[in-house]
Amino acid sequence: MYVEQDRVWVRKYVGYAAIWIQAEPRLENAITATQSIADGGSRPDSSTENYIKGVIYGFAAVTSAQAGVTPNGSAQNGAFNTPALRGLVQIDQTIAQQDVFLGASSADGGEVEIDPVVETMRLKQEGRRLCNQLARMLGMRGVRADIFASAPKILDADPWGYAAESPFHTTDLLHWRRW
């Protein structure tokens, strides 16, 4: 089940402020819908909620033995590994820590060159990618605002614009794909 802090992070990364909860209930309804049926949502289990939390907080490395399938169709036991992946909160923290390195051209006696500007840009791109993954898991076309921009602007007044009354309804596939 989502706690309010989880919802705060979701709102932040898809570009909504809490003040819009009553005016724009689709986001809150989408968040609730990704919970398991047991927690008042519409999913059979908590897999979707866990994925969303993983995008926000990061994924821990997992190694598990599950029944696998070989190419000839016979079942076997195999270990399936999932690597640890950074989440949006960790990316935000890393970007905030980059200012320590700003202005440095080398470290450790000149043996290591540091380019914090390029690293910050790379982190912001990864953050944007994860924000869009989060938005799509909630049924949105994309984020409402790019929170990794220095001055976020509203990208899409209606990121839920699949409805026929939207000026960008589903027949406008080029806009839906952001082309």
Secondary structure, 3 states (H helix, E strand, C coil): CCCHHHHHHHHHHHCCCHHHCCCCHHHHHHHHHCCEHHHCCCECCCHHHHHHHHHHHCECCEEEEEEEECCCCCEEEEEEEECCECCHHHHHHHHHHHHHCCCCCCECCCCECCCHHHHHHHHHHHHHHHHHHHHHHCCCCCCCECCCCCCCCECCCCCCCCCCCCCCCCCCHHHHCCC
